[in-house]
Amino acid sequence: MESSAFVRMILMSELSKRRFRSVNKLIRVGRHEVVLVLRVDSQKGYIDLSKRRVSPKDIIKCEENFSKSKKVHQTVRHVAQKHKMTVEELNKKVIWPLYKKYGHALDALKEATMNPDAIFKEMDIADDVKESLLTDIKLRLTPQALKLRGRIDVWCFGYEGIDAVKEALKEGKNISNDQVTINIKLIAPPQYVIVTSCHDKDLGMAKIQEAMKVISDKIKAYKGGDFKQQGEILVIGGDDEKRLEELLDKNDDLSSDDDYSSDDEDDNSSDDDDNTSEEEEEDD
């Protein structure tokens, strides 16, 4: 939240619907979180927030909106510095009216790259500022190359040994073409990672799968050679890897909850044993 006049607080009961042992499993310093405002106390200066009442759909929607707004702010800040204007001044002249008219300024700026006169015709804005806005937003909308990776295990216990592994990896690397370049890096024998960079995610994944098949066929042709894929092909730094981290965090939470419940069971069982022993002593 941008306001610094209020103290924001998430109550422990509003962190999660499930039991948890560690707060660090749910929230971390420096990480953006989607929360719901429960109440605002303007007299005391407090804002009560909730994390557990936010639905997954709301999280996706807020993250998309945050990403779009971040691009707009970066563009505005850059153009304002270039033309020696304040960010607020440029927002008042251009961005806020676009938000009001089109729902989101990024959608309007995208349309402006195709038809600038229709978007900026009623605005009091200099031609050089308009040109800077369009140039900057075009650069930001340029699709970025995706980095894909797939982890594999390759080994050979036969006479050829490491030479067979080298030949197999070389065969996988040779399937590179003008669109997709395959690189293979060593993690620690027998673990390797296949890495590529391209604009088309499906094409990149298909190429990595093709490289895996070539390596698998080549290494298995040698006596004692074998191949194994470790996990799925991931987008490095993309949404897929982010989702994986979230799933890992959830698994950690579940395991910690299981540990917590098992601890409770152990405590209860020990209490029952103590009670039983006390009853036996009384009978004696």
Stockholm file with secondary structure:
# STOCKHOLM 1.0

chainA/1-284         MESSAFVRMILMSELSKRRFRSVNKLIRVGRHEVVLVLRVDSQKGYIDLSKRRVSPKDIIKCEENFSKSKKVHQTVRHVAQKHKMTVEELNKKVIWPLYKKYGHALDALKEATMNPDAIFKEMDIADDVKESLLTDIKLRLTPQALKLRGRIDVWCFGYEGIDAVKEALKEGKNISNDQVTINIKLIAPPQYVIVTSCHDKDLGMAKIQEAMKVISDKIKAYKGGDFKQQGEILVIGGDDEKRLEELLDKNDDLSSDDDYSSDDEDDNSSDDDDNTSEEEEEDD
#=GR chainA/1-284 SS CCCCSSEEEECGGGSCSSCCSCGGGTCCTTCCCCCEEEEEETTTTEEEEESTTCCHHHHHHHHHHHHHHHHHHHHHHHHHHHTTCCHHHHIIIIIHHHHHHHSSHHHHHHHHHHCHHHHHTTSCCCHHHHHHHHHHHHHHHSCCCEEEEEEEEEEECSSSTHHHHHHHHHHHHTTCCSSCCCEEEEEETTEEEEEEEESCHHHHHHHHHHHHHHHHHHHHTSTTEEEEEEEEEEETTSHHHHHHHHHHHHHHHHHHHHHHHHHHHHHHHHHHHHHHHHHHHHHC
#=GC SS_cons         CCCCSSEEEECGGGSCSSCCSCGGGTCCTTCCCCCEEEEEETTTTEEEEESTTCCHHHHHHHHHHHHHHHHHHHHHHHHHHHTTCCHHHHIIIIIHHHHHHHSSHHHHHHHHHHCHHHHHTTSCCCHHHHHHHHHHHHHHHSCCCEEEEEEEEEEECSSSTHHHHHHHHHHHHTTCCSSCCCEEEEEETTEEEEEEEESCHHHHHHHHHHHHHHHHHHHHTSTTEEEEEEEEEEETTSHHHHHHHHHHHHHHHHHHHHHHHHHHHHHHHHHHHHHHHHHHHHHC
//
